[in-house]
Amino acid sequence: MVSACSYGATGVLGKLAYDEDLSVTGLLAGRFALAAVILWAIVAALGPTVRPTRRGTLAGVGLGLVVYAAQTGSFFWALTRLDAALAVLLVYVAPVLVAVGAVTFGRERLTRPQLVALPVALAGTALVATGGGIGAVDGLGVLLALGCAVAFAAYMLLSHAVVGHVHPVALSATVCTGCAISFTTAAAIGGDLPIGTSGRGWLLIVALAIMSTVVAITALAAGTARVGPSSATILSTFEPLVATILAVALLDERLASLQVLGGVLVVGSAVIVGINWGRRSATPPPASPL
């Protein structure tokens, strides 16, 4: 639950950071640079059994540099055009896309829960995107949010295939390092490094790095060790609920009744896939679509 709440705050923190005139690349450069430093310190503290191999390190950094950077960049650019609640609900079709991708590439066999979850997720996504009443629905923003979901599915499939068995905290440290390189380079080229941002802006960067990255990742790993992957996966579906509640409370966003129904369908499809996945997997997913 701690992990779900931490990830769920990501969209609201991003929106508040934009109010401090932080750019997408500047905000994410600060977030991932700080998170990478903290996560590597945790890896060092946990001992040599947690440290990734050279191959694992290079693969993780590569994933962060390209795939995870595309994922999180798409989400935060979507936040510049959409309300936070809408963006999060659209992104949360990602677990279903992961399941579809696993079947498509021969990783898993198609199951009855997946056959149920896919049309439910598609129907829910359509309602969320077209239900109205949550600000102006921007077509490019919707595409960016859905692009985030697709990129997350690619990240999940590639991370299991390329990285292998790496401790989730160590994997996250390497991925955050790749993201830090990617966004710091982009921010430097664009003149958007967050060096001169306000004190409140830095507080929001620190909150994203610590709460929505470090705490979320370590809590997910620790929680899964205690309650098992199936329960952890189901509990992670509280993320969009937390995100929506925070958006309504702090940003004065509002959901139309059709979008609420769509959100329920999207989260319900994730629960269906999560139950099925958790029964067959011994480890949790290493990250969240948020």
C-alpha positions as CSV (number, residue, x, y, z in Angstrom):
1,M,0.0,0.0,0.0
2,V,2.9,2.4,0.8
3,S,4.3,1.7,-2.7
4,A,0.9,2.2,-4.3
5,C,0.4,5.5,-2.5
6,S,3.9,6.7,-3.4
7,Y,3.5,5.9,-7.1
8,G,0.0,7.3,-7.0
9,A,1.3,10.8,-6.0
10,T,3.5,11.0,-9.2
11,G,1.0,12.8,-11.4
12,V,0.0,15.4,-8.8
13,L,3.6,16.1,-7.9
14,G,4.4,16.6,-11.6
15,K,1.5,19.0,-12.1
16,L,2.6,21.0,-9.1
17,A,6.2,21.1,-10.4
18,Y,5.0,22.6,-13.7
19,D,3.5,25.5,-11.7
20,E,7.1,26.3,-10.6
21,D,8.1,26.6,-14.3
22,L,10.0,23.4,-14.3
23,S,10.3,21.8,-17.7
24,V,9.7,18.1,-18.3
25,T,13.3,17.3,-19.0
26,G,14.6,19.5,-16.1
27,L,12.1,17.9,-13.6
28,L,13.0,14.4,-14.7
29,A,16.7,15.0,-14.8
30,G,16.6,16.1,-11.1
31,R,14.3,13.2,-10.1
32,F,16.3,10.4,-11.6
33,A,19.7,11.8,-10.8
34,L,18.8,12.0,-7.1
35,A,17.0,8.7,-7.1
36,A,19.9,6.9,-8.7
37,V,22.3,8.2,-6.1
38,I,20.0,7.0,-3.2
39,L,19.3,3.6,-4.8
40,W,23.0,2.9,-5.4
41,A,23.6,3.7,-1.8
42,I,20.9,1.2,-0.8
43,V,22.4,-1.4,-3.1
44,A,25.8,-0.9,-1.5
45,A,24.2,-1.2,2.0
46,L,22.4,-4.4,1.2
47,G,25.6,-6.1,0.3
48,P,27.3,-8.0,-2.6
49,T,24.4,-10.4,-3.1
50,V,22.2,-7.6,-4.4
51,R,24.7,-5.9,-6.6
52,P,24.1,-6.5,-10.4
53,T,26.6,-8.1,-12.7
54,R,28.3,-6.0,-15.3
55,R,26.0,-7.4,-17.9
56,G,23.0,-6.6,-15.7
57,T,24.3,-3.1,-15.1
58,L,24.8,-2.3,-18.8
59,A,21.5,-3.8,-19.7
60,G,19.6,-1.8,-17.0
61,V,21.3,1.5,-17.9
62,G,20.4,0.9,-21.6
63,L,16.8,0.2,-20.7
64,G,16.6,3.3,-18.7
65,L,18.4,5.4,-21.3
66,V,15.9,4.5,-24.0
67,V,12.8,2.6,-23.0
68,Y,12.1,3.7,-19.5
69,A,13.0,7.3,-20.4
70,A,10.5,7.1,-23.3
71,Q,7.9,5.8,-20.9
72,T,8.2,8.3,-18.1
73,G,8.8,11.2,-20.6
74,S,5.6,10.3,-22.4
75,F,3.7,10.4,-19.1
76,F,5.1,13.7,-17.9
77,W,4.5,15.3,-21.3
78,A,1.0,14.0,-21.2
79,L,0.6,15.8,-17.9
80,T,1.3,19.1,-19.6
81,R,-1.8,18.5,-21.8
82,L,-4.2,16.4,-19.6
83,D,-5.5,16.5,-16.1
84,A,-3.5,14.2,-13.8
85,A,-6.4,11.8,-13.1
86,L,-7.2,11.3,-16.7
87,A,-3.5,10.7,-17.6
88,V,-3.1,8.1,-14.9
89,L,-6.3,6.2,-15.7
90,L,-5.2,6.0,-19.4
91,V,-1.7,4.8,-18.5
92,Y,-3.1,2.1,-16.3
93,V,-4.1,0.0,-19.3
94,A,-0.4,-1.0,-19.2
95,P,-0.7,-4.2,-17.2
96,V,-3.1,-5.6,-19.9
97,L,-0.7,-4.6,-22.6
98,V,2.1,-6.4,-20.8
99,A,0.0,-9.6,-20.8
100,V,-0.9,-9.2,-24.5
101,G,2.8,-8.7,-25.3
102,A,3.8,-11.8,-23.4
103,V,1.3,-13.9,-25.3
104,T,2.2,-12.3,-28.7
105,F,6.0,-13.0,-28.3
106,G,5.4,-16.5,-27.0
107,R,6.3,-15.9,-23.4
108,E,2.9,-17.1,-22.1
109,R,-0.2,-18.8,-23.3
110,L,-3.4,-16.9,-23.7
111,T,-5.6,-17.5,-20.7
112,R,-9.3,-17.0,-20.0
113,P,-8.6,-14.1,-17.6
114,Q,-6.6,-12.3,-20.3
115,L,-9.4,-12.9,-22.8
116,V,-11.7,-11.1,-20.3
117,A,-9.3,-8.4,-19.3
118,L,-8.5,-7.1,-22.8
119,P,-12.0,-6.0,-24.0
120,V,-12.7,-4.7,-20.5
121,A,-9.5,-2.6,-20.6
122,L,-10.3,-1.3,-24.1
123,A,-13.9,-0.4,-23.1
124,G,-12.6,1.4,-20.0
125,T,-9.9,3.3,-21.9
126,A,-12.5,4.5,-24.4
127,L,-14.8,5.7,-21.6
128,V,-12.0,7.5,-19.8
129,A,-10.8,9.2,-23.0
130,T,-14.2,10.3,-24.3
131,G,-16.4,10.5,-21.2
132,G,-15.9,14.3,-20.9
133,G,-16.1,16.4,-17.8
134,I,-12.5,16.3,-16.7
135,G,-11.1,19.3,-18.5
136,A,-10.5,19.6,-22.3
137,V,-9.5,16.2,-23.7
138,D,-6.4,16.8,-25.8
139,G,-5.9,14.2,-28.5
140,L,-2.1,14.4,-28.4
141,G,-2.2,14.2,-24.6
142,V,-4.3,11.0,-24.9
143,L,-1.8,9.5,-27.4
144,L,1.2,10.4,-25.1
145,A,-0.5,8.7,-22.1
146,L,-1.3,5.6,-24.1
147,G,2.3,5.7,-25.5
148,C,3.5,5.6,-21.9
149,A,1.5,2.4,-21.4
150,V,3.0,0.9,-24.6
151,A,6.5,1.9,-23.6
152,F,6.0,0.3,-20.1
153,A,4.9,-2.9,-21.7
154,A,8.0,-2.9,-23.8
155,Y,10.1,-2.2,-20.7
156,M,8.6,-5.1,-18.8
157,L,9.1,-7.5,-21.6
158,L,12.6,-6.4,-22.4
159,S,13.7,-6.2,-18.7
160,H,12.8,-9.9,-18.1
161,A,14.4,-11.0,-21.4
162,V,17.6,-8.9,-21.3
163,V,18.4,-8.2,-17.6
164,G,17.5,-11.6,-16.2
165,H,17.3,-12.3,-12.5
166,V,18.4,-9.0,-10.9
167,H,17.2,-7.7,-7.5
168,P,14.4,-5.1,-8.1
169,V,16.3,-2.4,-6.2
170,A,19.5,-3.0,-8.1
171,L,17.6,-3.1,-11.4
172,S,15.9,0.2,-10.5
173,A,19.3,1.8,-9.6
174,T,20.6,0.9,-13.1
175,V,17.4,2.0,-14.8
176,C,17.3,5.3,-12.9
177,T,21.0,5.9,-13.9
178,G,20.1,5.5,-17.6
179,C,17.1,7.9,-17.2
180,A,19.3,10.4,-15.4
181,I,21.8,10.4,-18.3
182,S,19.0,10.7,-20.9
183,F,17.1,13.6,-19.2
184,T,20.1,15.4,-18.0
185,T,21.6,15.4,-21.5
186,A,18.2,16.6,-22.9
187,A,17.8,19.3,-20.3
188,A,21.4,20.6,-20.8
189,I,20.9,20.8,-24.5
190,G,17.6,22.6,-24.1
191,G,18.9,24.9,-21.3
192,D,16.4,23.5,-18.9
193,L,18.6,22.1,-16.1
194,P,16.7,22.8,-12.8
195,I,19.7,24.7,-11.3
196,G,17.9,28.0,-10.8
197,T,14.5,26.6,-9.8
198,S,12.7,27.8,-6.7
199,G,12.9,26.2,-3.3
200,R,9.4,24.8,-3.7
201,G,10.5,23.4,-7.1
202,W,13.4,21.6,-5.5
203,L,11.1,20.2,-2.8
204,L,8.9,18.8,-5.5
205,I,11.9,17.2,-7.3
206,V,13.1,15.7,-4.0
207,A,9.5,14.4,-3.3
208,L,9.4,12.8,-6.7
209,A,12.8,11.2,-6.3
210,I,12.3,10.0,-2.8
211,M,8.6,9.2,-2.4
212,S,7.6,8.4,-6.0
213,T,10.8,6.5,-6.9
214,V,13.0,5.3,-4.0
215,V,10.2,4.6,-1.4
216,A,7.8,3.2,-4.0
217,I,10.4,0.8,-5.4
218,T,11.8,-0.4,-2.1
219,A,8.3,-0.7,-0.5
220,L,7.2,-2.8,-3.5
221,A,10.2,-5.2,-3.1
222,A,9.8,-5.4,0.7
223,G,6.0,-5.8,0.5
224,T,6.2,-8.6,-2.1
225,A,8.6,-10.5,0.1
226,R,6.0,-10.4,2.9
227,V,2.7,-10.9,1.2
228,G,3.6,-12.6,-2.0
229,P,3.5,-11.4,-5.7
230,S,-0.2,-12.0,-6.2
231,S,-1.3,-9.9,-3.3
232,A,1.3,-7.3,-4.1
233,T,0.1,-7.0,-7.7
234,I,-3.5,-6.7,-6.7
235,L,-2.6,-4.0,-4.1
236,S,-0.7,-2.1,-6.7
237,T,-4.0,-1.4,-8.5
238,F,-4.7,1.2,-5.7
239,E,-2.2,3.5,-7.6
240,P,-4.8,5.0,-9.9
241,L,-7.3,5.3,-7.1
242,V,-4.8,7.3,-5.0
243,A,-3.8,9.4,-8.0
244,T,-7.4,10.3,-8.7
245,I,-8.2,11.1,-5.1
246,L,-5.1,13.4,-4.8
247,A,-5.9,15.1,-8.1
248,V,-9.5,15.8,-7.0
249,A,-8.4,17.0,-3.5
250,L,-5.3,19.0,-4.5
251,L,-5.8,20.1,-8.1
252,D,-9.6,20.5,-8.0
253,E,-10.0,18.0,-10.9
254,R,-13.4,16.4,-11.5
255,L,-14.4,13.0,-13.0
256,A,-17.5,12.6,-15.1
257,S,-19.7,9.6,-14.3
258,L,-18.7,7.8,-17.5
259,Q,-15.0,8.3,-16.8
260,V,-15.5,6.9,-13.3
261,L,-17.0,3.8,-14.9
262,G,-14.2,3.7,-17.4
263,G,-11.6,3.9,-14.6
264,V,-13.3,1.1,-12.7
265,L,-13.1,-1.0,-15.9
266,V,-9.4,-0.2,-16.5
267,V,-8.5,-1.0,-12.8
268,G,-10.7,-4.1,-12.9
269,S,-8.8,-5.4,-16.0
270,A,-5.5,-4.8,-14.2
271,V,-6.8,-6.8,-11.2
272,I,-7.8,-9.7,-13.4
273,V,-4.4,-9.8,-15.1
274,G,-2.6,-9.2,-11.7
275,I,-4.3,-12.2,-10.1
276,N,-3.4,-14.4,-13.1
277,W,0.2,-13.1,-13.2
278,G,0.8,-13.3,-9.5
279,R,-0.2,-17.0,-9.4
280,R,2.5,-17.9,-12.0
281,S,5.3,-15.6,-11.0
282,A,7.7,-15.7,-8.0
283,T,8.8,-12.0,-8.3
284,P,7.0,-8.7,-8.5
285,P,7.2,-6.3,-11.5
286,P,10.3,-4.1,-11.0
287,A,8.5,-0.8,-11.6
288,S,5.1,0.9,-12.0
289,P,3.8,2.5,-15.2
290,L,3.8,5.7,-13.1
